[in-house]
């Protein structure tokens, strides 16, 4: 039995979809433990490209996909995603935690209003209702998956919640009128469609561990979007670090074997908030265009910068990462010089940690180490020794700095364009 965890070490978009798909070949269950359909995982198999937002990536390999209690679910999006996969010949095997909170229409309305109200201090939310849904969960005013299977329970909860939301609408000058009957009928309909998938997943997963099954945890966003340890307040609303997997699934931490940290060979970020190594020159354009850096969920262009090892070390420390998987090394092809940020300079002093104060982060200046670039990585490369010597030096430096071994090097978007170390 193995229980492995794949998490992002940057601001998301590190290539977790591909890496999870790759490791899924040895798993029986692939489990999402946080986030919602604000995440986007892209998987390329041959000429087929799959873009998933809530369904766990392992379903492409025919594995059982588990949506844990730590996830917030838009049932309409989930149903559409399942139907889309079916239309492409994949019948996804899904289990949904009965304790997972449900994104309601008022969450999406309020998300957009709150973001607009922030003006030039906006967070950069995807406006999919994720934050307001998590807020209701913590305030103990949430609707859970199990509630969609009982009309009486859901009706009673809506009687308590809707008047409060309607008052909030007035505060934000929102003219929408919440129709209880329409919401109740719609969401009971969703419950009817999903009821066969809704189970106590924490019990199912612990049973699977007892039977010696292999389980792969799949994080949604990256460490730097963690609500506690990311660039707060420019974060998501959940715990993206390794500890979040325990809370979001009901599996004890003693069961986890390896924690695999995914990092891009450079750094990207979508939305607002500081990005210390951000590039505004031709190198930044190169990374954005060659790396196809546009959000899977939002299609927004991603901001790009050199690899930031201060960020990655921060992530490794928080999650106890045991192995590293590096993606998109091929995107650096053709650059004359490539750089790695090894420290920050803040108020005239060098620091090697990520500050909590967002204004300090904005004032951090990266301290770089330069490396010679390389012309081209051959997609047929099957081992690290096949890579250009400059690329090998780049990897060797990262491994030495992090003191964590590489498990995987991705040199292209396809499943086969992967080197196991």
Secondary structure by P-SEA (a helix, b strand, c coil): cbbbbbbbccccccaaaaaaaaacccccbbbbccccccbbbbbbcccbbbbbcccccccccccbbbbcccbbbaaaaaaaaaaaaaaaccccbbbbbcccccccaaaaaaaaaaaaaaccccccccccaaaaaaaaaaacccccaaaaacaaaaaaaaaacaaaaaaaaaaacccccccaaaaaaaaaaaaaaccccccaaaaaaaaaaaabbbbbbbbccccccccccccccccccccccaaaaaaacccccccccbbbbbbccbbbbccccccccccccaaaaaaaaaacccccccccbbbbbcccaaaaaaaaaaccccbbbbccccccccccbbbbbcbbbccccccccccccaaaaaabbbbbbbbbbbccccccccccccccaaaaaaaaaaaaaacccccbbbccccccccccc
